[in-house]
Amino acid sequence: MKSTTRCVIIGGGVVGCSVLYHLTKLGWSDVVLLERSELTSGSTWHAAGGFHTLNGDTNMAALQGYTIKLYRELEAITGMSCGLHHVGGVTLADNQDRFDMLVAERAKHRYMGLETEIVGPEEIAKIAPITNLDGIIGGLYDPLDGHLDPSGTTHAYAKAARMGGATIELHTKVIETNPRADGTWDVVTNKGTIHAEHVVNAAGLWAREVAAMAGSYVPLHPMEHQYIVTDDLPEVFERDTEHPHVMDPAGESYLRQEGRGLCIGFYEQPCKPWAVDGTPWDFGHELLPDNLDKIEESIAFAYKRFPVLEHAGVKSVIHGPFTFAPDGNPLVGPVPGLRNYWSACGVMAGFSQGGGVGLMLAQWMVEGECERDVTAMDIGRYGKWITPGYTRPKVIENYQRRFSVSYPNEELPAARPHRTTPMYDIFSDLGAVWGHQFGLEVANYFAQEGEPTFETPTFRRSDAFAATKREVLAVRSAVGINEVQNFGKFSVTGTGARAWLDKIMAGRIPQPGRMSLTPMLSPKGRLWGDFTVSCFSETEFQITASYGAQEIHHRWFLQNIADDVRVENISDKRTGFQIAGPKARDLLAACTRDDVGSIKFMDVREMVVGQVDCIVQRVSYTGDLGYEIYCDPMDQRQLWWTLWDAGQPMGITPFGMRAMMSLRLDRFFGSWLSEISPDYTAAETGMDRFISFKKNVDFIGRAAAEAERADPTARTLVTFEVDADDADVVGYEPVFIDGEVMGFCTSGGYSHYAEKSIAMALVPRDKATEDMTVEIEIMGQRRKAHRITTPLFDPEGEVMRG
């Protein structure tokens, strides 16, 4: 066994072998995979082996498409068979909401180039004739769906990696992972120690134990999963072609042909977490005892949906564990707080996602960034607040909802509330209807008497519509108040603070007492953040961005830190409120002895508000006259009562995130992971107007940004008014120009102020005329839309700046 290597991958399942192969594909040949037993030990060997492209996250769907297409490449490289069966598959819809979801997914697929199609009951009868179509409205057919041989595929990855120079050590158990001062690692095994520059945790069922060796916690949990293989069925083996996959969300089951019979698996409601206190090291090629009682109701439903099963004998029952993250997506990327330590865990759909996970992680390690936005599977999407006690109920919830409808406005209840601010009970008494972000309870809207205290999940305008309108109009006509807790906030201090910020941020760094807006770019010029920078002095700054991205941003800061700079995450150490609307200045003036009238737009002041020491900055994401008022969390309730009491004669109204996202549309403001995303560059989205090309600093991403400045991008962000009915744009809806799909929506919604349906979209720059008219597909219907170039509120910015 080697004593030194560039990278050690721990775990020889399909994911570990995929990472190994992709690293060699990108030029790293000195890489070693360590497996405690044999390849495929753990979850891989007993997987059903199905693959599909359907995923609610568009980038995950694209990576699943990459994975599926990769298998032919592996076969060509290695001469080995992956046992591919491209039989196609149909997902059934037995109610309108399920059908709406499939229609919305099909719309996304148009721009992605996936050849899915909506099919009716008559077509389903031809595709999958063993299906009882009673109550079925329609379905989504995907010709890429299929299944493969899990063992053959994993060994094909392994052979391709070996051909690229990789080494695989079997029966090699990792005992310790010890960091060195220079960021490299000593990986201690039962066969000796390997010194590695990088370590990848791809340990699957044992990922928790391996992470603990490095002093880290990986938020995943194994769940018991069961599928059945039947005896031979004439209705199956007498067909001219292999039977396609059938996903029946109502029955929480998936079905495919297995030999001359059928394989059917279930995501049952009475599910069971496995190995709650840790995965035994001696577990590997065993199965769990059969537990048909657990899936009794699921089997009964399957007999009705697929009557052929009633007279089918059971050849075998496969009951084994596999891992989930709290939201069901993989946990991939650099582990926050550790140097050169990477995660490739929680990949519950390894044969749909394993190739994409391997590619993205290899790009991240070799090139420094991925070719697309991987936030949905970035392990940094969870923070240090997450615990096994939170993870387990969320994983159970996710397992039970594996085939449930996913709505754009849905808030899932498990393990909530988890983190709350001092305002939680006050806001609840005011009727707050809560959402959550990064574990934090965030008010979506405030229900008054007679209004729903639960927002019904829907693909159309929800029952929060009236409450949201009331809050929007209160901000535009008087003054609104909400929390600023759900901003990610960092303190940047030290003698080198300004120079470091100039390097890490693409925009202008303000002078003391001022603030600025700036994008943060990746080395290749992609948008890695959208920040507000506040300057208190030459050695003290605050930077503010997305609360949900705080761990991801903090990781990037620490990876690029300078010796004379200190960066501290103060997201939960500095809180407060924002007030916005035409009476915001009057409200603040009523609560302080400071000269509020002299505070100019983008000014930052320290002042006492009521009894509380505060940082006040004049800016507002609502596009209105507004202020952000920051304080210590211990003072937040006192600050609230000061503002609330003084605001009563002015018509002060609390408002939530639903109103905020409507208000920002009036000014065409983009939002994080919609218009401002690692998928896009500053020039594509108009964020380049905040880049300071004049500053004499080689900031990260400058070369790429200047290249786009010299050679304009092929696409650009525009805003449309949509002739919508009862549903608005959410994101990724296709844009038809001259009858052809040429763009897609980044986000949208309803402007309650202007009473218009708004969509923001990326379209070809050469098609983006000021009077362009397009069609946008919403819920299966093409809706006319025309471009608007003048903001709906305060077009010149006079209210916000005046």
N, C-alpha and C positions, 0 to 999 in steps of 0.2 A: 504494500500500500504506500502511496505517495506520502511524503512528510510535509509537502507544501503545495499549494495550488491557488489559482486565482479565485475560485469560487467553490464552495461546498453546498450541495443541495441535499437536504435531509428529507428523505421520503421517496420511495420508488413506485408510487401510484401513477395514474395517467397524468396528473398535473405535474409532479416532479419530473417525469420523463419528458413532458412537453417543454418545460422550462429548460431542461438540459439540452434538448434538440435546438430550441430557438437561440440559445446562447451560442451554440456552435455555428448556427446559420448566420449569426451576426458577427462571427469572427473570433469568439472566445473558445479556443480549443482546449486550454488548460483548465478544465472544469471536472469536478468529481461529484458523483451521486452516491450517497450512502443509504443503504436499505438494511434495516434490522433483520429482515427475513428474506423473502423472495419478492421479485417485482409483482405488483398487483396485490400484495398482502394488504389487508385493511378493507376499504369499501370497494375498490376497483374490481376485484375479482367476482364479486357477487352482484354487480350492477346489472340492470336490465339492458343497458347498452343502447337506449334510444337517443336520438338526437333530433332537434328541431330549432327553428329560428325565432319562434314567437317569444317576445319578451317586452314587457311594458316600457323598459328603458331602451331608447333607440340605439344608443351606442352598444349596449349589451347585445341587442338583436343583430347588429352588424358584426360583432365579434363572433357570435354564434354562427352566422353565415360564413365567416372566414374559417372557423373550425371545421365545418362540414366540408367545405371545398378543399381543405388541406389534406384530407384522407387519401385522395387520389394521388396527390403529390408524394405522400409518404410511401404509398405502394410503389410508385415509379422509382423512387430513390432507393428503396431497400429490396425490392423484389418480393416483399412479404405481403400477405393478404391481411387487410383489416376486417375482412368479412362483411363488406358493405352491402347493405340492402336499401337502395333508394326507392322506397315503395310509396312515398307520399303520405300525407296524413291530413285528416280533417278534424277540426275542433268544433264541437256541437254547441249550439245555442238553443236553450229551451225557454228563454224568456227575452223580453225586449232589451233589458239591460245587458245581458250577455251578448246579444246580437249587436247592440250599439258598440260595445267594446271591440268586437271583432271588426266591425266596419271602420272604427277609428284606427285600429291597428293596420288594416289594409291600406288606409289612406297614407299612413306613414311609410308603408312599404313602397309606395309608388316612387317616391323620391330616392329611396334607398336602392332601388333596382331589384327588389325581391319580387319574384313572380307568383305571389299569392293571389287568391281570388275568392270572392264571396260566392257561395253556392247555396242553392235552395234545396228543399227536401227531395225533390225529384232527382237532382244530381247526386245528392248524398246516397240515395238508394242505389245508384249505379256504382258509386265509388266504394261503398261499404254496405253491401246488401244484407249482412247479418244484423244490421242495426234496426231496432224498432223505432220508427220515426214519430210515434205519437207525441205530440207536444213540441216537436222540433221546428223552430222557425227557419233556421238556416245554419250555415257554418262557414269556417274559413279553411280553404284547402291550400296546402303548401306542398309543392312537388319535391322540395328538398328534404322533407321529413323522412326518417328511416331509422335503421338500427345497425349495429355492427357487433363484432366480436371484441369484448373488452380486453381480453388477454392478448389477442393478436395485435390489436391497435397499440396497446401499451408497449409491447415488445418491438413494434415497428418504430415507434418514437425512439426507443432505446437503441435500436440498431442504427437508425439515422444519426443519432447523437454520437455513437461510437465511431461511425464513419467520418464524423467531423472532428474526431480527436478526443472525445470525452471518455472518461473512465467511470465504470460502475462497480462499486464494491458491495456485494451481497453479504448477508449474515454479519453485518457490521453495525452494531448498536451504538448510537451516540449517547454518551453518559454525561458530558458537560460541554457547555459552550462558554468560553472565557474571553472577554474582550481584553485587548492590549491597549496601551496608552495611545498608540498611533492609529487606532480605529480598526485594526485587523483583529482576527479571531483565532484562538486555539480551540479546535474541535476535538474533544477527547472521546475516543471510542474504545471498545473492548479489544481492538487490534492496534491501538496506539493513538498518537495525537497528530492531527493535520493542522498546519498553520495556513489559514485562508484569508485572503483579502476581503472576501464577501461570504456571507452565510445566507441561504434561503431556507426558510421553514416551509416545507411542502409536506408536512408529516401527517396530514389528513386527520384520522381519528386520534392521533397522538399530538396534534399541533398544540394543544393546551400545555401538555407536559414539556414539549420542546421549547415553547415560548417561555415557560417558567424557568428553564435553565439559564435564560438570558435576563431574568428579572422582569419579564413582561407578561401581560395578560392578553390573550387573543379572544375576542368575544364570539365564540361559537359553541355549539353544543350538538352532540350526536343524538339522532332520533332513530327509533326502531322503524323499519319500513319493510313491508311485506308484499310479495307478488306471487302469483300462482301460475303454473304451467299445466295446461290440460293434456289429456290423452288426445290421440288423433281424432279429427273431426272431418267427415266427408265434405261439409260445407266450406271447409278451408282448403283441404288438400286437393279437391277436385276442381278448383278454380284454374283458369288458364294462366293467371298471374298471381303473384304473392299478394296477400291481403294487406291493405294499407293500415297505417296507424289510425286509431280513433281515440280522441281525447273527449271524455264526457265530463265536463266540469260539474254538472248537476249531480252525477254519481261519484264525483271525486276520484275518477279512475282513468287509466290509460290502457289501451289494448293494442296488441299487434300479433302478427303470426309468429309462432315459434315452432320450427320444423313443420309437422303436419297438424299441429294443434294451435292453441292460442296462449299468449302470455298476457295476463291482466294484473295490474298493480293498483294500489289504493292509497289515497291520502285521507285516512279516516279521521273523524272527529275525536273519538276516544283514543287519541294517539298517546305514545309513551316515550318520554326522554330516556336515554340510555347512558350508563356510566356517569351518573350525576357528579360523583366525586373524583372522577378520573378514569381514563381508559387503561385497563390492565395491559402491561407490557407483553404478556404472553398470549394476548388475543391476536388473531391474524386471519387464518383460513377457516375459522369456525363460523357456524351460523347460530342464530339464536333459536331457542325452542319455538315451534309453531304456536301461534296464538290466533286461531281462527275466530275465537269469540270477539276479539277486538275489531275484526272487519266483518262481523256478521251482517250488520245493516248494509254495509257497502256491497257485499256479495248479493244480498237480496235485491238491491237496486240494480245491480249489474245483470241479474237474471231477467229483469223486465226490459232493460235496454238492449241486451243481447241474448234473446231467448235460447240461442244455440247452446249457451252455457249450462242450461238446466239439465241436459243429458250428457254433459261432458264429464268424464272422469278426471280426477286430479292426479297428474303424473308426479309433480313435485311442488313443494312450498319453499320459497326462498325468503328468509326472514333475517335481515341483517341491519346493522347500523350505518348511517352516513351523516355527515355534519351539515349544519345550517348556521349562517350568521343571523342576527336578529331580523334583518330585512330580506334574507334569502339570497343576497348577492355575495360574490366572493370577497375575500379580504386580501387585497393585493397591494404591494408597494413597499416603500421604505417604512419601517416601523418607527413611529415617532419616539424620540428619546434615545435611540440607539444608532450608532454609526455603522454603515455598511451591513446592516441586518435587514433582510427582506422577507416579506410574507407572501405565500401563495397557498392560502388556506380557505376553508369554507366553500369550496367549489362543489356544491351539491349536484350540479348537472355537469359532471366532468367530461362527458362525451359530447355535450353541446357547447361547453364553454372552455374546455381545457386548452384547446389550440389558441384561442384568443387570449386567454390568461397568460400562456407561455410567451406569446409574441409581445404583448404589452409589457410584461415584466422584463423580458430581455431587452426591449428598446429602452426602457427606463434605466436599466443597469448599464448598458453599453453606450447609449446616445444621450442619456441625461433626461430624456422626456419621451412621452409616447406620441404616436401620430394622431391620436384622438383623445377626447375628454374621457378619462377613466374615473371620474369622481364617484360614480355609482358603485365602483368596486374598490376604491381606495381605502385601505385600512385606516387612514387618517380621518375618515368620516365619523369615527367614534373617538371620544376623548378619554381622559383619565378618569372621568366620572363613572364609566361603565363598569359593572360588576357581574359576576356569575348570577347573582340574584335578579338582576335586570335581564340578562341575556336569556335565561331559561324560559320565562313566560313569553318573551317576544319570539323566541324560536318556536315554541309550541303554537303560538298564534299564527306565525308564518306557515308552519307545516299545515295547519288546519285550513289555511286560506290559499293553499297552493293552486287551486283551480277556481278561486273566487274571482268575482268581478273586481277590477281595480279602477276606482273612480279618481278623477283629477282633484276632487275636493274632499277626499276621504281622510278621516283621522282615526287611526286604529287605537283601541283602548287599553291593550295589555300593558302592564307595568307603569301605568300612569295614574296620577301625576308622580313624576320622579324628582324633577328639580323645579323649584318655584322661587319666585322673588318675594320680597316683603309685601308686594302688592296683591298677592294671590287672593287672599280672602276679601280684600276691599273690592277688587275687580269682580270677583265672583258674586258679591252682593249687588253689584251694579249690573249683573246679567251677563257677564263674560261667557262666551262660548269659546272653549279653548282648543287651540292647535298645539303642535309641539315642533321644536327644532333643536337638534343636537341635545336631546334629553330635557330641554327647557319648555315649560308651559308658556305659550304665547297666545294672547287674546286675538282670535280671528274677527269677532264682532261682539257687540253688546246687544242682547235681546231685551226688549221692553215687554211689558205685560201683554199677553196675547200672542207674542211672537215665539217661534220654536226655539227651545233651548238646546236643540241638537240639530246640526245642519245635515239634512238628508243627503247621502251620497248620490251623485247624479252626473250624467254627461251634459246636462243642460243647465240653464240658469237655476240656481238653487233657491231654497226657501230662506236663504240669508239675503236675498236680493233687496228686499225692502229695508232691512236694517242697514245694509251697506250703503244704500242710497241716502238714508237719513244721515249717516255719519259723514259721507262725502259732502253733502250740502251744508252740514254744520261747519265743516272746515272752511269751505269756500265763502260762507256768509258771516261766520262769527269766529270761533276759535275751537280747535280740537286739541286733545291731549292723548298721548300714548307713551309707552315705555321706550327707552333706548337700550334696555338690557340686551335685546336680541341683535346687537351689533358685536362683532368681534373687535376687541380693543387691545392695543399693545402700547406699552411704554418703551420708548427708545431714548436711552440716556448715554452720556459719555462725551468725552472730548471729540470723538470721531463720529458723533451721531449724524451730523449734517452730511458729511462726506459719504457715510455708509448709505444713508437714505438716497442720496443722489445716484449712487451706484445701483441700488436695488430697485428704485422706482424710475419710471421713464419720464415722469412729469417734473414740473418745477417744485422745488422745496421752498416753502414760504419763509418769510422773515418773522421775527418774534411778534406775537399778537395777531398773526394772520394764519389762514389755512388755505389749502389748495386741494384740488382733485387730480388724481394721477392714476394711470394704469400701471400695473406691474406685469412685466413681460417675461416669458420664458426665453431661453437662449435663441430659440427659433422664431421668436416674435409673437408667440401666442399669448392670449390674455390669461394670466395666472392670478389676477386680482384687480379690483377696482377700489382704490383707497382714498380716504380723506386723510390728509396730513395736517395736524395742528401743531404749531410751533409756540411753545411757552417761553423758551430761551434758546440760545445757541447750543445748549447741551441737554435739552429736554423737549421731547416731542411725544405726541400721541398719534397713532395711526389706527384707522377704523375701517372695517370692511364687514364681510358676511360673518355672522355668528357661527353658522354651520361649517364654515371653512377654516375656523380658527386653528385647529390642530394641523391642517394641511399647510396653512400659511406659516405657522410657527416653525414647522419642520423646515420649510424653505429658508426662513430667516436664519435658523441655526446652521443650516448647511452652508450658508454664505456669510457667516458672522465675521466681524473684524475684532482685533484684540482690544481696541479702545472703545468698544460699543457694548452696551447691555440691552438686550431685548427681553421684556417680561410680558407674558400674557396676562392682561388685567381685565379680561372680558367679564369676569364675575366679581371684580374688585371695584369697579366703577360703573355705576348705573344711573338712573334718573329718568327724565322725560323729554319728549319733544312737544312743543306747542306750535301750532300752525294755524294761519287764517288771518283775516284783516284786523282782528282785535288782539293778535298775539303780542304786539308791542305794548299795547295798553295793559295787558295782563301782566307781563313781566315788570313793567314800570310800577304797577301797583304792589309788587312784592319785594322791591329793593330800593335802596336809597341811591344806587348808582345811576348815572346818566345813561339810560337805555337808548335815548334818541341818538346818541353819538356812536352807537355800535353800527358800523357799516357791514354790508354783505361780506361774508367770509372773514369777519373779525372773530378773535378769540379773546375772552376776558375772564379773569378770576373775579368773582364777586360773591357777596352774601345775599342769598335769596331767602327771605324770611329769617330763619335762624341758622340756615345751613350754608357752609362754605361750598361754593359751586364753581364749575368751569362752564361758561356759557359761550356757545358759538352760534353765529347767525348763519344758518343754512337749513334747508328742509327738502327732503325727498318728495314732499307733496307738490313742490313747485310754487308754493305760496310763500308769503311772508312767514318766517318761522325761526325758531331757536331750538337748539339742543342744549339741555341743561344737565350736566353730569354731577354726581355727588357720591359720597360713600354709601354703600348699601344700608348701613346702620342709620343713615339720615333720610332714607328715601320716603318713609311714611310721613315724616314731619314736612318734607318738601312737598309731598302730595297735598296735604291738608292746606298748606299755604296757598298753593296754586289753585286748588279746587275751590276753596272758600272765596278767594279774590275773584275767581272766574264766574261765580254764579250770576251776577248782574249782566255779564257779557254773553251768557248763553253757552258756557263751556260744555263740551261734549266729549266723552271718551270715544276713541275710534281704534279699530283693530287693523289687522293685516289685510283683510278683504278690502277695506276702504283704501288703505295705503296703495295697494296694487291697482286700484282703479284710478286714484289720483295721479299716480306717476304716468299713466297713459296720456293724460291731458297735456303733458309736456314732452312726450315721446322719450321719457327716461327709460333706459335699459335696466334689466335686473340680472343679478348674478345667476349663472348657469342657464340663463335664457339668451339674452343678447350678449352678455359678457361671460365668455366661457373659453376654456382651453381649446375648444374646437375652432375658434375664430381668432383673427388677428385684429389689431387696433384699426387698421386701415379699412377692413371690411365692415366694421361696425360703427365707424365714425369716432371711435375713442382716440384716434390719432390727433384729434384737435387738442387733447390734453397732454400730448407728448412735447417735451421741451427739446427741440432739435438745436436750439441755440446754446444750451448749456454745454460747457466744455468738459464733458464727462462721458466715458465709454460705458454707459449704463447697460445692464443686461438686456439683450435683445435689440440693441441699437442698430447693428448692421442689418438685421432682417427688416426692422422698421424703416430704415432709410432706403433699402432696396424696394420696398413697396411704395414708398413715397415717390421714387423715381419711375416706377413702373406700376401704375394703378392696378389694384386687384381685379379679378374677373367678376366678383360679385360685390354687392353693396347692400346695406341695410336700409329699408324704406318702411314707411308706415301707410296703412290702408284704412279707409273706412269701409266696412263690410255690410252688405245688405243681408244681415243675419236675421234669423227668425227667433227661436227660443234657445239657441246654443251659440256660444262664442268660441273663438279660437283659443286653444290651450297651448299648443306647441307641436311642431313637426307636421302640421297639415300641408298638403301639397299645394303649390301655386301654379295654376295653368295660365300660360301666356300663349295666345294664338292657338289654343287647344292642346298645347303640349306642356307637360310638367317641366318647369324650368327653375323652380325655386321652392322654398318651404318656409313656413312660419316659425319664428323663434318664440313668440308668446303673443298673448292678446287678452281681450276681455271686454268688459262693458264700461264705457265712460259715463258714469251717472251724472256728472256735471254737464256734459255736452249731449247726453242721451244718444250716444252712438256706439256701435260695435266697432272695436279697433283691433287691428292685427299689425304686428311688426314681422317683417319677413326679409330673408336674404334672397335677392334676385340677381340675374346677370346685369352687370353695370351698363352694358350697351343697350339693354332693354328698359332701363330705369328712367323713362321720360317723366316730366313733371305731371303730365296728364294721363299716365298709363292706367289702363283698365285691365283687370285680370279676373280670374275665377279662383276661389279658394274652396277646397272640399271640406265641408263641415258635416259630420254625421251622415256621410254618404251622399250629400247634396252639394253641387257646385253653386256657390253663392257669389254673386257679382261683387267686386270690390274695386274702388278707385283710389289712387294714391292721393294722400294729403301731405302737404309740405309745411303748413303753418300750424304750430301748436294750438290746441283747442282752448287753452287757458293762458292768458298773459303772454301773447306771442312774442313780445319784445323783452320779456323778463323784467318788466318795470316793477311789478308788484314784489317779486322775489328780491330784487336788488335795491329798490327805492327806499 
